[in-house]
Amino acid sequence: MYAVIKSGGKQYRVAEGDVLRVEKLNAETGDTVSFDEVLLVADGDDIRVGTPRVDGGRVSAEVVDQARARKIEVVKFKRRKDYERHYGHRQHYTEVRITGIQAG
């Protein structure tokens, strides 16, 4: 059984037991979170596609970690103009483990 959920403007294909990184959620490590925006639920040949969401569909997950991703170096420059700027960015993320999928 798997589902397609939407979180943080992105879509993820998840199955029970999967660990994935989503955009930062307001939850502590060890908390249980619920994703209500379920777009598709499939169990073998039984596939339910939402319009746009599956009615009663819910995916529950446990927060494993709150952290920051690797640094991305950003360099801006204009050739022959003596212009160069460097800065970096580290995105916050929440790592979750999928504990259950309900089709509704």
N, C-alpha and C positions, 0 to 999 in steps of 0.2 A: 504494500500500500504506500502510495506517495501522494503529495499534494504540492500545489504551486501557491505560494503566499506572496503578499506584497508588504514590504517594510522599508521605510526610508526612501521611497521612490524607486525601489528596485524590486525585481521579482526573483524568487528563489524556488528551486525544486528541492523538496525535503522529504525524507523518509524517517521513520522512527529510529532513533539512535544516532542520527547525523549531528555533527558539530559544525556550526557555521558562524561566520562573522557578519553581523548586520550593523547598520548605523547605530550610534550610541542611543541606548534606551535608558530611561530613568528608573533603574532597578539596581539593587545591591547584589553582590555575588551570593549565590545560593537561593535567591528569590525565584518564584515561578512567574513566568510571563505568558500571555495568551495573544496569539495573532488571530484577529477576527476577519481580516481581509484575505479570505481563501478564494482563489480564482478557479481552482480545479482540484478535484479529488479523484484518484484512480485506484481501484482495487481489482487487479486482474483485468477482465474484460468489462467490468462495470466502471464506466467513466462518467463523472458528473462535471459538467462545465457550467460555471456561473455566468449570469448575465447582469451585471459584471461579476457579482460574488455568489458563491454557493450559499443558499439559505441554511442557516444553522451550522455552517462549517466553522471549525475552530481547530487551531493547532496550538498545543501547549508545549512550553519549553522551560528549561531550567537555565538560569544564568550561570555560566562557568567562570567568566572573567570579564573585567572591564579594563581596557588597556588602550595603548596608542600604537598605530602602525609604524612601519619603517619611515624614516625621513625621506621626503622627496625633495631633491635639490632643484631649485628653479633659477635659471640664469637668463637674464635679458641683456641684450647688447645690440648696439648699432655700429656696424663696421665703419672705420675711418672717422668716427665722431667722438672718440674718447668717452664713450658711454657704456657702462657695464654695471649691472646690479645682480647681487646674489641674495637669495633667501631660501628658506626651507619651510616645509609644512609637514606636520604629523597629525594624521586624522585619528580621532577617537573612534573606538568601535566596542561593541559588546559581543562576546562569544557565547553562544547558546547551544544547548544540547536538546534536541527534539525528543519529547517524552510521550506524546500522544497525538493522534490525528482523529478528529471526529467529522463524519460526513454530514451530519445533521438530519 
